Amino acid sequence: MTEDSAAPKVAILLSGGVDSAVALNILKREGYNITAFYLKIWLEDELAHLGQCPWEDDFRICEAICSEANVRLEAISLQKQYKDKVISYTIKEAEKGRTPNPDIMCNSRVKFGCFYDVIENRGFDYIASGHYAQLVIDKETGLKKLSRAPDPVKDQSYFLCTLTQQQLDKVLFPIGHLQKAEVRELAESFNLPNKNRPDSQGLCFLGKVKFDEFLDAYLGERPGNILDAKTGQTLGRHKGVWYHTVGQRKGIGKVLDPKATSRGPWYVVSKDPARDIVYVSNEYDEEAFKAARSDVIVEDIHWIAGEPPPILKNEEGCYQEAKFHMKIRHGPRIAEGSLILNDNSSGNIKLDKKDGGLAPGQFIVLYGVNSTECLGAGVISERH
């Protein structure tokens, strides 16, 4: 394909990182008519005290990338939308003692959500990004299937699990089929101005600041007791239930009484936000916690195809248990387990092996057993 006025028009999300820069250059070489967009979502007025505002450096790098590629660059401010759709969700979930995932919300509500609305009438055929994920079209149904990237460490399908068919219909993931090492090699061969830039630690701006600092800026402190889940004994004081998550071990010792610390390791096993209590145990690997670490109720289930896969119903149309591969958090680890639906939006998940920590609010993403297809996701309920 050669680039001309008849070439498909692509709006590519450019962050200043290596991945989106390589994605842009791949599309450029394939002849697409490209416009790059930098999304300004950093809330500098409210969060400037947490460190130097990062968006200016990122934007300068984006300018250099686009200058070399001869691609137009636009900056679009989505700060209000980001605050309303992502920050608000994150704060509310944390305050309720749940474990939010702002990256998932940033993708579904902002990058592939309100950004669509902003450019809707500008004639773009596709929106592209530097995500590590793959899309294929089902030849029978015409539906878009989201699949894991071949690089298990960089795969970002977990963060894309709540996208809809309408959103995926116009998406391109130019580097989704590549290993990270291959992307770095392409950055070198393209001689990109940011070819040596290290990877960022997050997909949205929360990767720029420490999450505890973000929580402190919006929620402050609300101290409460840390209790032994078995005996009820007070072991220490915390600064707020939102600073701790189920399964946490690292960092819990510094808020415990020194005498209790010597009897560790201690793990956070549950929270009672209404009473500002964090429950911990030094018997987390014992049989008493097996069910809490392997059986959960999930709610707000979203299916990428728009409906549950057929394996979840028997011939009579009744719900039945089915096996899935799962990701309980972003990363290479694939868990195995089963799901049986209670209704269209909730169900029970049973893991084959206990997990390090199943926290309410956390997303469990479902994949096919014999494929890398991302089928959908559910949110862990407090009822588990």
C-alpha beads as a LAMMPS data file, in Angstrom:
LAMMPS data file: protein, C-alpha beads

384 atoms
383 bonds

1 atom types
1 bond types

-500.0 500.0 xlo xhi
-500.0 500.0 ylo yhi
-500.0 500.0 zlo zhi

Masses

1 110.0

Atoms # bond

1 1 1 0.000 0.000 0.000
2 1 1 1.295 3.459 -0.838
3 1 1 0.227 6.499 1.136
4 1 1 -2.213 8.725 -0.775
5 1 1 -5.507 10.496 -0.263
6 1 1 -7.374 7.230 -0.867
7 1 1 -5.396 5.329 1.771
8 1 1 -7.241 4.368 4.974
9 1 1 -7.081 7.145 7.574
10 1 1 -5.650 6.110 10.930
11 1 1 -5.642 8.009 14.205
12 1 1 -2.775 6.599 16.253
13 1 1 -2.399 7.132 19.978
14 1 1 1.167 8.261 20.627
15 1 1 2.546 8.315 24.162
16 1 1 6.238 9.053 23.697
17 1 1 7.116 5.432 24.426
18 1 1 8.916 3.033 22.109
19 1 1 5.902 0.795 21.473
20 1 1 3.564 3.435 20.032
21 1 1 6.466 4.993 18.069
22 1 1 7.234 1.665 16.392
23 1 1 3.515 1.120 15.739
24 1 1 3.351 4.516 13.995
25 1 1 6.362 3.755 11.821
26 1 1 5.012 0.331 10.839
27 1 1 1.737 1.894 9.684
28 1 1 3.632 4.681 7.895
29 1 1 5.643 2.124 5.928
30 1 1 2.452 0.218 5.087
31 1 1 1.081 3.352 3.433
32 1 1 -1.680 4.404 5.805
33 1 1 -2.705 8.057 6.032
34 1 1 -1.760 8.758 9.648
35 1 1 -2.472 11.454 12.197
36 1 1 -0.913 11.030 15.626
37 1 1 -2.707 12.085 18.798
38 1 1 -1.212 12.709 22.201
39 1 1 -3.846 12.442 24.938
40 1 1 -3.250 14.896 27.744
41 1 1 -4.757 13.287 30.835
42 1 1 -2.244 14.325 33.485
43 1 1 -4.083 16.426 36.119
44 1 1 -1.266 18.895 36.657
45 1 1 -3.356 21.373 38.656
46 1 1 -4.253 18.809 41.299
47 1 1 -1.247 16.494 41.271
48 1 1 1.717 18.705 40.432
49 1 1 2.959 18.379 44.017
50 1 1 3.586 14.670 43.435
51 1 1 6.422 15.392 41.045
52 1 1 7.392 17.101 37.830
53 1 1 4.539 17.141 35.327
54 1 1 5.513 14.382 32.862
55 1 1 3.339 15.218 29.870
56 1 1 5.570 18.023 28.559
57 1 1 8.588 15.708 28.176
58 1 1 6.403 13.033 26.584
59 1 1 4.930 15.509 24.117
60 1 1 8.352 16.798 23.074
61 1 1 9.395 13.246 22.264
62 1 1 6.160 12.741 20.309
63 1 1 6.980 15.874 18.311
64 1 1 10.420 14.472 17.434
65 1 1 8.923 11.100 16.414
66 1 1 6.332 12.734 14.163
67 1 1 8.803 15.201 12.678
68 1 1 11.061 12.383 11.519
69 1 1 8.127 10.355 10.179
70 1 1 6.491 13.407 8.570
71 1 1 3.240 12.716 10.417
72 1 1 0.899 15.353 11.803
73 1 1 0.643 15.455 15.612
74 1 1 -2.222 16.834 17.678
75 1 1 -2.548 17.119 21.451
76 1 1 -6.030 16.579 22.825
77 1 1 -6.883 17.420 26.420
78 1 1 -9.112 14.778 27.997
79 1 1 -8.405 15.787 31.589
80 1 1 -12.023 16.383 32.562
81 1 1 -13.157 13.133 30.960
82 1 1 -10.304 11.266 32.626
83 1 1 -11.187 12.689 36.008
84 1 1 -14.888 11.892 35.583
85 1 1 -14.466 8.414 34.111
86 1 1 -11.247 7.022 35.636
87 1 1 -10.142 9.045 38.664
88 1 1 -13.672 9.094 40.088
89 1 1 -14.005 5.301 39.698
90 1 1 -10.576 4.694 41.243
91 1 1 -11.264 6.845 44.310
92 1 1 -14.730 5.408 44.912
93 1 1 -13.506 1.824 44.641
94 1 1 -10.500 2.437 46.902
95 1 1 -12.602 4.228 49.509
96 1 1 -14.928 1.221 49.625
97 1 1 -11.911 -0.984 50.360
98 1 1 -11.888 -2.534 46.891
99 1 1 -8.934 -2.940 44.508
100 1 1 -9.528 -0.762 41.425
101 1 1 -7.893 -1.113 38.037
102 1 1 -7.614 2.352 36.464
103 1 1 -5.727 0.995 33.438
104 1 1 -8.715 -1.110 32.349
105 1 1 -11.030 1.862 32.754
106 1 1 -8.610 4.177 30.935
107 1 1 -8.731 1.918 27.879
108 1 1 -12.479 1.323 27.754
109 1 1 -13.652 4.770 28.860
110 1 1 -10.953 7.114 27.528
111 1 1 -8.499 5.775 24.916
112 1 1 -11.125 3.704 23.110
113 1 1 -14.060 5.569 24.626
114 1 1 -14.364 9.341 24.748
115 1 1 -11.413 9.754 22.360
116 1 1 -13.627 8.036 19.764
117 1 1 -16.281 10.663 20.414
118 1 1 -13.822 13.557 19.965
119 1 1 -12.669 12.432 16.513
120 1 1 -15.898 10.747 15.427
121 1 1 -16.692 13.196 12.621
122 1 1 -13.189 13.462 11.173
123 1 1 -13.369 10.508 8.821
124 1 1 -10.876 8.154 10.440
125 1 1 -11.180 4.524 9.382
126 1 1 -9.137 3.108 12.259
127 1 1 -7.677 3.923 15.653
128 1 1 -4.277 2.372 16.346
129 1 1 -2.194 1.994 19.488
130 1 1 1.002 0.360 20.688
131 1 1 -0.758 -2.274 22.783
132 1 1 0.549 -5.826 22.881
133 1 1 -2.585 -7.696 21.804
134 1 1 -3.933 -9.245 18.619
135 1 1 -7.208 -8.998 16.715
136 1 1 -8.652 -11.457 14.221
137 1 1 -12.030 -11.540 12.501
138 1 1 -14.208 -14.617 13.001
139 1 1 -15.010 -15.694 9.429
140 1 1 -18.340 -17.226 10.445
141 1 1 -19.734 -14.442 12.635
142 1 1 -17.752 -11.417 11.489
143 1 1 -16.990 -10.613 15.126
144 1 1 -13.597 -9.301 16.251
145 1 1 -11.671 -11.684 18.492
146 1 1 -9.136 -10.278 20.953
147 1 1 -6.159 -12.545 21.648
148 1 1 -3.045 -12.501 23.785
149 1 1 0.220 -11.272 22.300
150 1 1 2.970 -13.891 21.794
151 1 1 5.139 -12.090 24.371
152 1 1 3.679 -13.393 27.660
153 1 1 5.331 -10.703 29.777
154 1 1 4.225 -7.741 27.650
155 1 1 0.777 -9.065 26.684
156 1 1 -1.820 -6.383 27.487
157 1 1 -5.047 -8.208 26.709
158 1 1 -5.804 -8.089 30.451
159 1 1 -6.122 -4.307 30.237
160 1 1 -8.357 -4.520 27.141
161 1 1 -10.829 -7.048 28.563
162 1 1 -13.849 -4.713 28.752
163 1 1 -13.746 -3.438 25.169
164 1 1 -16.868 -3.954 23.066
165 1 1 -17.340 -5.119 19.495
166 1 1 -18.178 -1.555 18.524
167 1 1 -14.864 -0.352 19.970
168 1 1 -12.792 -3.185 18.496
169 1 1 -14.333 -2.755 15.065
170 1 1 -11.981 0.129 14.226
171 1 1 -8.886 -0.879 16.220
172 1 1 -5.421 -1.726 14.893
173 1 1 -2.629 -3.165 17.056
174 1 1 0.401 -2.957 14.699
175 1 1 2.910 -4.495 17.165
176 1 1 0.568 -7.034 18.785
177 1 1 2.150 -9.974 16.964
178 1 1 5.703 -9.068 18.022
179 1 1 7.959 -9.870 20.950
180 1 1 9.256 -6.893 22.911
181 1 1 12.795 -7.652 21.749
182 1 1 11.592 -7.433 18.137
183 1 1 9.989 -4.054 18.825
184 1 1 13.277 -2.796 20.271
185 1 1 15.091 -4.061 17.158
186 1 1 12.634 -2.214 14.916
187 1 1 13.096 0.961 16.954
188 1 1 16.824 0.641 16.331
189 1 1 16.431 -0.073 12.626
190 1 1 14.007 2.867 12.255
191 1 1 16.530 4.958 14.215
192 1 1 13.746 6.415 16.329
193 1 1 14.606 9.401 18.546
194 1 1 13.296 7.490 21.580
195 1 1 14.802 4.113 20.688
196 1 1 16.654 3.871 24.015
197 1 1 13.831 5.138 26.204
198 1 1 12.947 2.720 29.031
199 1 1 9.468 1.237 29.294
200 1 1 6.913 3.064 31.409
201 1 1 5.430 1.309 34.421
202 1 1 1.803 2.033 33.624
203 1 1 -0.605 2.473 30.748
204 1 1 -2.231 5.638 32.039
205 1 1 -0.838 8.487 34.098
206 1 1 -0.994 6.480 37.338
207 1 1 2.145 4.767 36.114
208 1 1 3.870 8.138 36.555
209 1 1 3.239 8.414 40.292
210 1 1 3.255 6.055 43.231
211 1 1 -0.256 4.758 43.781
212 1 1 -0.074 5.373 47.540
213 1 1 0.807 9.017 46.862
214 1 1 -2.169 9.302 44.540
215 1 1 -4.461 7.818 47.204
216 1 1 -3.025 10.147 49.835
217 1 1 -3.713 13.165 47.596
218 1 1 -7.397 12.296 47.225
219 1 1 -8.300 10.238 50.300
220 1 1 -5.735 11.216 52.901
221 1 1 -5.626 9.119 56.061
222 1 1 -8.358 7.359 58.025
223 1 1 -6.579 5.252 60.656
224 1 1 -7.937 2.020 62.027
225 1 1 -6.953 -1.223 63.710
226 1 1 -5.125 -4.168 62.191
227 1 1 -6.540 -7.344 63.701
228 1 1 -5.446 -10.968 63.701
229 1 1 -8.160 -12.657 61.602
230 1 1 -8.069 -15.753 63.812
231 1 1 -7.855 -14.320 67.333
232 1 1 -9.162 -10.776 66.925
233 1 1 -6.063 -9.448 68.677
234 1 1 -5.009 -5.907 67.764
235 1 1 -1.608 -6.088 66.051
236 1 1 -1.138 -2.527 64.841
237 1 1 -2.669 0.560 63.248
238 1 1 -3.073 1.388 59.568
239 1 1 -3.459 4.795 57.898
240 1 1 -6.416 3.808 55.736
241 1 1 -7.921 0.585 54.399
242 1 1 -7.222 1.830 50.847
243 1 1 -3.466 1.491 51.387
244 1 1 -3.778 -2.293 51.724
245 1 1 -5.039 -5.037 49.430
246 1 1 -5.943 -8.682 50.001
247 1 1 -2.893 -10.913 49.637
248 1 1 -0.472 -8.097 50.497
249 1 1 2.658 -9.060 52.398
250 1 1 5.167 -6.401 51.419
251 1 1 4.932 -3.285 53.561
252 1 1 2.501 -4.657 56.142
253 1 1 5.248 -5.216 58.716
254 1 1 5.980 -1.510 59.155
255 1 1 2.457 -0.834 60.487
256 1 1 2.464 -3.783 62.904
257 1 1 3.612 -3.901 66.499
258 1 1 7.275 -5.080 66.560
259 1 1 6.297 -8.059 68.734
260 1 1 3.772 -9.148 66.113
261 1 1 6.232 -8.669 63.266
262 1 1 8.483 -11.360 64.720
263 1 1 5.629 -13.871 64.328
264 1 1 5.231 -13.221 60.600
265 1 1 5.100 -13.249 57.696
266 1 1 1.696 -11.585 57.873
267 1 1 -0.707 -11.254 54.963
268 1 1 -3.765 -9.085 54.493
269 1 1 -6.686 -11.528 54.274
270 1 1 -9.710 -9.209 54.303
271 1 1 -10.917 -5.691 55.085
272 1 1 -13.949 -4.141 56.770
273 1 1 -14.084 -0.573 55.396
274 1 1 -17.216 0.315 57.383
275 1 1 -15.286 -0.242 60.622
276 1 1 -11.870 0.711 59.228
277 1 1 -10.423 -2.711 60.058
278 1 1 -7.719 -4.581 58.170
279 1 1 -7.542 -8.307 58.980
280 1 1 -4.221 -10.123 58.696
281 1 1 -2.995 -13.657 59.260
282 1 1 0.298 -15.485 59.617
283 1 1 -1.470 -18.717 58.577
284 1 1 -2.372 -17.660 55.037
285 1 1 -1.064 -20.894 53.541
286 1 1 -3.147 -23.056 55.879
287 1 1 -6.331 -24.931 54.963
288 1 1 -8.535 -22.297 56.633
289 1 1 -7.838 -19.842 53.812
290 1 1 -7.941 -22.267 50.882
291 1 1 -11.528 -21.404 49.877
292 1 1 -10.908 -17.655 50.151
293 1 1 -7.940 -18.027 47.808
294 1 1 -9.630 -20.233 45.189
295 1 1 -13.423 -19.655 45.160
296 1 1 -14.949 -16.288 44.234
297 1 1 -18.137 -14.705 43.006
298 1 1 -17.628 -12.413 40.030
299 1 1 -20.064 -9.691 39.019
300 1 1 -20.432 -7.180 36.170
301 1 1 -19.320 -9.869 33.724
302 1 1 -18.524 -8.512 30.271
303 1 1 -18.238 -10.712 27.178
304 1 1 -16.277 -9.309 24.241
305 1 1 -18.520 -11.162 21.775
306 1 1 -21.573 -9.581 23.407
307 1 1 -22.856 -12.838 24.898
308 1 1 -21.510 -15.797 26.921
309 1 1 -19.696 -18.552 25.020
310 1 1 -21.915 -21.571 24.211
311 1 1 -19.947 -23.875 26.540
312 1 1 -21.603 -22.177 29.534
313 1 1 -25.028 -23.622 28.648
314 1 1 -26.149 -27.229 28.189
315 1 1 -28.458 -28.560 25.495
316 1 1 -31.514 -27.544 27.539
317 1 1 -30.252 -23.970 27.745
318 1 1 -29.410 -24.163 31.462
319 1 1 -26.163 -22.825 32.891
320 1 1 -23.370 -25.365 33.278
321 1 1 -19.822 -25.238 34.600
322 1 1 -17.061 -24.794 32.026
323 1 1 -13.281 -24.656 32.116
324 1 1 -11.300 -21.513 31.297
325 1 1 -7.803 -20.146 31.440
326 1 1 -7.648 -16.938 33.467
327 1 1 -5.520 -13.970 34.371
328 1 1 -6.133 -12.602 37.853
329 1 1 -3.752 -9.713 37.302
330 1 1 -1.579 -8.371 34.486
331 1 1 1.464 -10.533 33.847
332 1 1 2.520 -13.820 32.282
333 1 1 0.847 -16.144 34.805
334 1 1 -2.143 -18.103 33.483
335 1 1 -4.422 -19.691 36.079
336 1 1 -6.785 -22.566 35.359
337 1 1 -10.277 -22.902 36.733
338 1 1 -13.986 -23.060 36.008
339 1 1 -16.929 -20.689 35.821
340 1 1 -20.642 -21.307 36.249
341 1 1 -22.995 -18.410 35.662
342 1 1 -25.707 -17.426 38.128
343 1 1 -27.225 -15.032 35.590
344 1 1 -25.989 -13.001 32.621
345 1 1 -23.854 -10.708 34.785
346 1 1 -22.566 -12.838 37.684
347 1 1 -21.141 -16.257 38.372
348 1 1 -18.929 -18.462 40.536
349 1 1 -15.268 -19.056 39.718
350 1 1 -13.332 -21.951 41.205
351 1 1 -9.578 -21.960 40.654
352 1 1 -7.701 -25.253 40.327
353 1 1 -4.910 -23.837 42.497
354 1 1 -5.182 -21.176 45.193
355 1 1 -4.091 -17.656 44.316
356 1 1 -1.890 -15.201 46.202
357 1 1 -4.788 -12.839 46.857
358 1 1 -8.304 -12.474 45.468
359 1 1 -9.375 -8.923 46.246
360 1 1 -12.862 -7.465 45.768
361 1 1 -12.838 -5.056 42.826
362 1 1 -10.089 -6.970 41.053
363 1 1 -10.737 -8.149 37.479
364 1 1 -10.498 -11.805 36.508
365 1 1 -10.023 -12.090 32.750
366 1 1 -11.201 -15.238 30.961
367 1 1 -9.482 -16.977 28.043
368 1 1 -10.219 -20.073 26.012
369 1 1 -8.603 -23.288 27.237
370 1 1 -7.330 -24.275 23.802
371 1 1 -6.665 -20.806 22.459
372 1 1 -5.241 -17.415 23.377
373 1 1 -8.589 -15.684 22.821
374 1 1 -9.648 -13.199 25.500
375 1 1 -13.349 -13.896 26.003
376 1 1 -14.249 -11.367 28.673
377 1 1 -13.906 -10.554 32.346
378 1 1 -15.681 -10.257 35.667
379 1 1 -15.063 -8.272 38.852
380 1 1 -14.498 -10.060 42.165
381 1 1 -17.383 -9.426 44.533
382 1 1 -17.246 -8.765 48.290
383 1 1 -19.462 -11.825 48.648
384 1 1 -16.692 -14.308 47.838

Bonds

1 1 1 2
2 1 2 3
3 1 3 4
4 1 4 5
5 1 5 6
6 1 6 7
7 1 7 8
8 1 8 9
9 1 9 10
10 1 10 11
11 1 11 12
12 1 12 13
13 1 13 14
14 1 14 15
15 1 15 16
16 1 16 17
17 1 17 18
18 1 18 19
19 1 19 20
20 1 20 21
21 1 21 22
22 1 22 23
23 1 23 24
24 1 24 25
25 1 25 26
26 1 26 27
27 1 27 28
28 1 28 29
29 1 29 30
30 1 30 31
31 1 31 32
32 1 32 33
33 1 33 34
34 1 34 35
35 1 35 36
36 1 36 37
37 1 37 38
38 1 38 39
39 1 39 40
40 1 40 41
41 1 41 42
42 1 42 43
43 1 43 44
44 1 44 45
45 1 45 46
46 1 46 47
47 1 47 48
48 1 48 49
49 1 49 50
50 1 50 51
51 1 51 52
52 1 52 53
53 1 53 54
54 1 54 55
55 1 55 56
56 1 56 57
57 1 57 58
58 1 58 59
59 1 59 60
60 1 60 61
61 1 61 62
62 1 62 63
63 1 63 64
64 1 64 65
65 1 65 66
66 1 66 67
67 1 67 68
68 1 68 69
69 1 69 70
70 1 70 71
71 1 71 72
72 1 72 73
73 1 73 74
74 1 74 75
75 1 75 76
76 1 76 77
77 1 77 78
78 1 78 79
79 1 79 80
80 1 80 81
81 1 81 82
82 1 82 83
83 1 83 84
84 1 84 85
85 1 85 86
86 1 86 87
87 1 87 88
88 1 88 89
89 1 89 90
90 1 90 91
91 1 91 92
92 1 92 93
93 1 93 94
94 1 94 95
95 1 95 96
96 1 96 97
97 1 97 98
98 1 98 99
99 1 99 100
100 1 100 101
101 1 101 102
102 1 102 103
103 1 103 104
104 1 104 105
105 1 105 106
106 1 106 107
107 1 107 108
108 1 108 109
109 1 109 110
110 1 110 111
111 1 111 112
112 1 112 113
113 1 113 114
114 1 114 115
115 1 115 116
116 1 116 117
117 1 117 118
118 1 118 119
119 1 119 120
120 1 120 121
121 1 121 122
122 1 122 123
123 1 123 124
124 1 124 125
125 1 125 126
126 1 126 127
127 1 127 128
128 1 128 129
129 1 129 130
130 1 130 131
131 1 131 132
132 1 132 133
133 1 133 134
134 1 134 135
135 1 135 136
136 1 136 137
137 1 137 138
138 1 138 139
139 1 139 140
140 1 140 141
141 1 141 142
142 1 142 143
143 1 143 144
144 1 144 145
145 1 145 146
146 1 146 147
147 1 147 148
148 1 148 149
149 1 149 150
150 1 150 151
151 1 151 152
152 1 152 153
153 1 153 154
154 1 154 155
155 1 155 156
156 1 156 157
157 1 157 158
158 1 158 159
159 1 159 160
160 1 160 161
161 1 161 162
162 1 162 163
163 1 163 164
164 1 164 165
165 1 165 166
166 1 166 167
167 1 167 168
168 1 168 169
169 1 169 170
170 1 170 171
171 1 171 172
172 1 172 173
173 1 173 174
174 1 174 175
175 1 175 176
176 1 176 177
177 1 177 178
178 1 178 179
179 1 179 180
180 1 180 181
181 1 181 182
182 1 182 183
183 1 183 184
184 1 184 185
185 1 185 186
186 1 186 187
187 1 187 188
188 1 188 189
189 1 189 190
190 1 190 191
191 1 191 192
192 1 192 193
193 1 193 194
194 1 194 195
195 1 195 196
196 1 196 197
197 1 197 198
198 1 198 199
199 1 199 200
200 1 200 201
201 1 201 202
202 1 202 203
203 1 203 204
204 1 204 205
205 1 205 206
206 1 206 207
207 1 207 208
208 1 208 209
209 1 209 210
210 1 210 211
211 1 211 212
212 1 212 213
213 1 213 214
214 1 214 215
215 1 215 216
216 1 216 217
217 1 217 218
218 1 218 219
219 1 219 220
220 1 220 221
221 1 221 222
222 1 222 223
223 1 223 224
224 1 224 225
225 1 225 226
226 1 226 227
227 1 227 228
228 1 228 229
229 1 229 230
230 1 230 231
231 1 231 232
232 1 232 233
233 1 233 234
234 1 234 235
235 1 235 236
236 1 236 237
237 1 237 238
238 1 238 239
239 1 239 240
240 1 240 241
241 1 241 242
242 1 242 243
243 1 243 244
244 1 244 245
245 1 245 246
246 1 246 247
247 1 247 248
248 1 248 249
249 1 249 250
250 1 250 251
251 1 251 252
252 1 252 253
253 1 253 254
254 1 254 255
255 1 255 256
256 1 256 257
257 1 257 258
258 1 258 259
259 1 259 260
260 1 260 261
261 1 261 262
262 1 262 263
263 1 263 264
264 1 264 265
265 1 265 266
266 1 266 267
267 1 267 268
268 1 268 269
269 1 269 270
270 1 270 271
271 1 271 272
272 1 272 273
273 1 273 274
274 1 274 275
275 1 275 276
276 1 276 277
277 1 277 278
278 1 278 279
279 1 279 280
280 1 280 281
281 1 281 282
282 1 282 283
283 1 283 284
284 1 284 285
285 1 285 286
286 1 286 287
287 1 287 288
288 1 288 289
289 1 289 290
290 1 290 291
291 1 291 292
292 1 292 293
293 1 293 294
294 1 294 295
295 1 295 296
296 1 296 297
297 1 297 298
298 1 298 299
299 1 299 300
300 1 300 301
301 1 301 302
302 1 302 303
303 1 303 304
304 1 304 305
305 1 305 306
306 1 306 307
307 1 307 308
308 1 308 309
309 1 309 310
310 1 310 311
311 1 311 312
312 1 312 313
313 1 313 314
314 1 314 315
315 1 315 316
316 1 316 317
317 1 317 318
318 1 318 319
319 1 319 320
320 1 320 321
321 1 321 322
322 1 322 323
323 1 323 324
324 1 324 325
325 1 325 326
326 1 326 327
327 1 327 328
328 1 328 329
329 1 329 330
330 1 330 331
331 1 331 332
332 1 332 333
333 1 333 334
334 1 334 335
335 1 335 336
336 1 336 337
337 1 337 338
338 1 338 339
339 1 339 340
340 1 340 341
341 1 341 342
342 1 342 343
343 1 343 344
344 1 344 345
345 1 345 346
346 1 346 347
347 1 347 348
348 1 348 349
349 1 349 350
350 1 350 351
351 1 351 352
352 1 352 353
353 1 353 354
354 1 354 355
355 1 355 356
356 1 356 357
357 1 357 358
358 1 358 359
359 1 359 360
360 1 360 361
361 1 361 362
362 1 362 363
363 1 363 364
364 1 364 365
365 1 365 366
366 1 366 367
367 1 367 368
368 1 368 369
369 1 369 370
370 1 370 371
371 1 371 372
372 1 372 373
373 1 373 374
374 1 374 375
375 1 375 376
376 1 376 377
377 1 377 378
378 1 378 379
379 1 379 380
380 1 380 381
381 1 381 382
382 1 382 383
383 1 383 384
